[in-house]
Amino acid sequence: MLRSVFGKTLWDQRRSLLAWLVGITAIGVFYAAFYPVINNAEMRAAIEAYPEGFLDAIGFTDVTSPAGYLGSTTFGLLGPALMIVFAAAIGGSAIAGDEESGRLDLLLAHPVSRWSVVVQRFAAIVVAMAAVGLVLALGLVVISGPADLGSIGTASLFAASIQLALFGTLFGALALGVGAATGRRSAVYATVAIVGVAGFFGNNLGPSIEGLGWLADVSPFGIYLGGEPLKNGLQIVDSAALAVVSLVLVAAGGFVFNRRDVAV
């Protein structure tokens, strides 16, 4: 008898979740530890030699200060990229993966509503993203001294990690919503990729193009990074915006899922 979709989801994915948690944290901490190598005159000169447009495109506008470096690498490029892939994987499997494999029929044969499945699967995504954010923050706190990142306070590291977790939750919600609405992982992966790439370049290049500055304001990257949590601490409005958009995406996907034919 199925007792909890939420608990079973986390249990079934425990190995992959652990692998993602360790992998994202390890990469984030590794790049943080690399800061002393970057923080010298020769490396700064080499980076500044790159065309300004290229540095803007990849978000490396400031890599000389600890907050700028960590905000450009661990929190600006690598962390979000990995979180997007992670979100697509777990969000795509939440509904669409089960439907394509035929397991969804067995799940819905139990006394559990479609809305309950959506909500509990989303709750599992939230827990997974929160776990990644927490462990990453702890890892960065440990490495901050040896990596000369001491000017970034512990509170700021946790603030940035919380907002990264909310950023991942948004893409997890997008993946879950699209999967619930379509039942196809291909649609999930395509949508997440398009939104991720468009959001990244819209945030980095939009402000430098006349008339397109608004792209940064609506980009998930802009909402997540715009308030510079590494410098200014947790941004309540930005965090709330990421959470609200996530809930809207899940609700929209659940609405369609609750009405479409899944052959059950």
C-alpha positions in Angstrom: 0.0 0.0 0.0 1.3 3.4 -1.0 1.5 5.6 2.1 3.2 8.7 0.9 4.1 9.8 -2.6 6.4 12.4 -1.1 8.4 9.9 1.0 8.5 7.2 -1.7 9.7 9.8 -4.3 12.6 10.8 -2.0 13.4 7.2 -1.2 13.4 6.0 -4.8 15.7 8.9 -5.9 17.9 8.8 -2.8 21.0 7.7 -4.7 20.7 10.1 -7.6 19.8 12.9 -5.2 22.9 12.2 -3.1 25.1 12.1 -6.3 23.7 15.5 -7.4 24.1 17.0 -4.0 27.7 15.9 -3.7 28.5 16.8 -7.3 27.1 20.4 -7.2 28.6 21.1 -3.8 32.0 19.7 -4.8 32.1 21.8 -8.0 30.9 24.9 -6.2 33.5 24.5 -3.4 36.3 23.7 -5.9 35.8 26.9 -7.8 35.6 28.9 -4.6 38.9 27.4 -3.5 40.4 28.5 -6.9 40.0 32.2 -6.0 43.6 32.7 -4.6 44.9 31.7 -8.0 42.7 34.3 -9.7 43.5 37.0 -7.2 46.8 38.2 -8.6 47.8 40.9 -11.1 48.7 38.5 -13.9 45.4 36.7 -13.9 43.4 39.9 -13.6 45.3 41.3 -16.6 44.6 38.2 -18.6 40.9 38.3 -17.8 40.6 42.0 -18.6 42.2 41.3 -22.0 39.1 39.4 -23.1 36.6 41.5 -25.0 34.1 43.2 -22.7 31.1 41.8 -24.7 32.4 38.3 -24.1 32.8 38.8 -20.4 29.3 40.4 -20.2 27.8 37.4 -22.0 29.2 34.9 -19.6 28.6 37.1 -16.5 32.3 37.5 -15.6 32.1 41.3 -15.1 33.9 41.2 -11.7 36.1 38.3 -10.7 38.7 40.3 -8.7 36.7 40.7 -5.5 35.6 37.6 -3.4 31.9 38.4 -3.9 32.4 39.2 -7.5 34.3 36.0 -8.2 32.0 33.7 -6.3 29.0 35.5 -7.8 30.3 35.0 -11.3 31.4 31.3 -10.9 29.8 29.2 -8.2 26.6 31.3 -8.1 26.5 33.0 -11.5 27.3 30.3 -14.0 28.3 26.8 -12.8 25.9 26.6 -9.9 22.8 27.7 -11.8 23.7 25.6 -14.8 24.0 22.5 -12.7 20.8 23.3 -10.8 18.9 23.7 -14.1 20.1 20.3 -15.3 19.3 18.8 -11.9 15.8 20.4 -12.0 15.1 19.0 -15.5 16.1 15.6 -14.4 14.0 15.3 -11.2 11.2 17.5 -12.5 11.0 15.6 -15.8 10.8 12.3 -14.1 8.2 13.4 -11.5 5.1 13.0 -13.8 6.3 12.7 -17.4 8.8 10.0 -16.6 6.3 7.9 -14.8 3.7 8.4 -17.6 6.1 7.4 -20.3 7.2 4.3 -18.4 3.7 3.2 -17.5 4.2 3.6 -13.8 1.8 6.5 -13.5 -1.1 4.1 -14.1 -0.1 2.0 -11.1 0.3 5.1 -9.0 -3.1 6.6 -9.8 -4.7 3.2 -9.2 -4.1 3.9 -5.5 -6.5 6.1 -3.5 -4.5 9.3 -4.3 -5.7 12.2 -6.4 -3.8 13.7 -9.3 -3.5 17.0 -7.4 -2.0 15.1 -4.5 0.6 13.5 -6.7 1.6 16.8 -8.2 1.9 18.6 -4.8 3.8 15.7 -3.2 6.2 15.4 -6.1 6.8 19.1 -6.0 7.4 19.0 -2.2 10.1 16.3 -2.9 11.7 18.7 -5.4 11.7 21.5 -2.8 13.4 19.3 -0.3 16.0 18.2 -2.8 16.8 21.8 -3.8 16.9 22.9 -0.1 19.4 20.1 0.7 21.7 21.1 -2.1 21.6 24.8 -1.0 22.3 23.9 2.6 25.2 21.6 2.0 26.7 24.0 -0.6 26.5 26.8 2.0 28.2 24.7 4.6 30.9 23.7 2.2 31.5 27.3 1.3 31.7 28.4 4.9 34.3 25.7 5.5 36.4 26.8 2.5 36.0 30.5 2.9 39.0 31.0 5.2 41.6 29.0 3.2 40.2 30.5 0.0 40.5 34.1 1.2 36.8 34.6 0.9 36.6 36.0 4.5 35.1 39.3 3.4 31.9 37.4 2.5 30.1 36.7 5.7 28.5 33.4 6.6 25.0 35.0 6.4 25.7 36.2 2.9 26.9 32.7 1.8 23.7 31.2 3.2 21.6 34.0 1.6 23.1 33.2 -1.9 22.7 29.5 -1.3 19.0 29.9 -0.3 18.3 32.0 -3.4 20.2 29.4 -5.6 17.9 26.7 -4.1 14.9 28.8 -4.9 16.2 29.3 -8.4 16.5 25.5 -8.8 13.0 25.1 -7.4 11.7 27.4 -10.0 13.2 25.3 -12.8 12.1 22.2 -11.0 8.5 23.6 -11.0 8.8 24.4 -14.6 9.9 20.9 -15.4 7.2 19.4 -13.3 4.5 21.6 -14.7 5.5 21.0 -18.3 5.7 17.3 -17.7 2.3 17.2 -16.0 0.7 19.1 -18.8 2.3 17.2 -21.7 3.4 13.8 -20.3 6.6 14.0 -22.4 10.1 14.4 -21.0 11.3 15.7 -24.4 9.0 18.7 -24.0 10.3 19.2 -20.4 14.0 19.2 -21.5 13.3 21.5 -24.5 11.4 24.0 -22.4 13.8 24.0 -19.5 16.8 24.5 -22.0 15.1 27.3 -23.8 14.1 29.2 -20.7 17.5 28.6 -19.1 19.6 29.8 -22.1 17.3 32.7 -22.8 17.2 33.7 -19.2 21.0 33.6 -18.9 21.7 35.7 -21.9 18.8 38.0 -21.3 20.1 38.8 -17.9 23.7 39.3 -19.0 23.2 41.0 -22.4 19.8 42.6 -22.1 21.0 45.7 -20.1 23.7 46.4 -22.7 21.2 46.5 -25.6 19.0 49.6 -25.9 15.4 48.8 -25.2 16.1 45.3 -23.9 17.0 46.1 -20.3 13.6 44.7 -19.1 14.9 41.2 -20.0 17.0 41.1 -16.9 14.0 42.0 -14.8 11.9 39.1 -16.0 14.8 36.6 -16.3 15.0 33.9 -13.6 18.7 34.8 -13.4 17.9 38.4 -13.0 15.5 37.8 -10.2 17.9 35.4 -8.5 21.0 37.5 -8.8 19.8 41.0 -9.3 19.8 41.9 -5.6 23.4 40.6 -5.2 22.8 38.4 -2.2 26.5 37.8 -1.7 26.9 41.5 -1.0 23.5 42.6 0.3 22.2 39.5 2.0 19.0 37.6 1.5 16.6 39.5 -0.9 13.1 38.9 0.5 11.3 40.3 -2.5 13.4 38.3 -5.0 13.1 35.2 -3.0 9.3 35.6 -2.7 9.1 36.2 -6.5 11.0 32.9 -7.2 8.7 31.0 -4.8 5.5 32.5 -6.2 6.4 31.8 -9.8 7.3 28.3 -8.9 3.9 27.8 -7.3 2.1 29.3 -10.4 4.0 26.9 -12.7 3.1 23.9 -10.6 -0.5 25.0 -10.3 -0.8 25.5 -14.1 0.7 22.1 -14.9 -1.5 20.5 -12.2 -4.6 22.1 -13.7 -3.9 20.6 -17.1 -2.8 17.3 -15.7 -6.0 17.0 -13.6 -8.1 17.3 -16.8 -6.3 15.5 -19.5 -6.5 11.8 -20.5 -3.6 9.8 -19.1 -5.2 6.4 -20.0 -6.1 5.6 -16.4 
